[in-house]
Amino acid sequence: MEAVKNQTTQVARSTSEQSQGAQMISDAIARIQKITEENMDVSVEMNMAEATLREKAADLQAELAKFKL
């Protein structure tokens, strides 16, 4: 009877450890997802800034072309 109790206790402990491990994996995936979304936002912002800088550079070149040296 004691052996069955010990096995039941061990199964319960193992189940708890597996549950904790699964939760840790879930938390890690959530953090990765958040970081991925943040990186995507930064990438979009950088692309918009790059487009603005290209436009400003083209405007500046057009203005400089008006001057003759």
Secondary structure, DSSP 8 states (H G I E B T S, - for coil): -HHHHHHHHHHHHHHHHHHHHHHHHHHHHHHHHHHHHHHHHHHHHHHHHHHHHHHHHHHHHHHHHT---
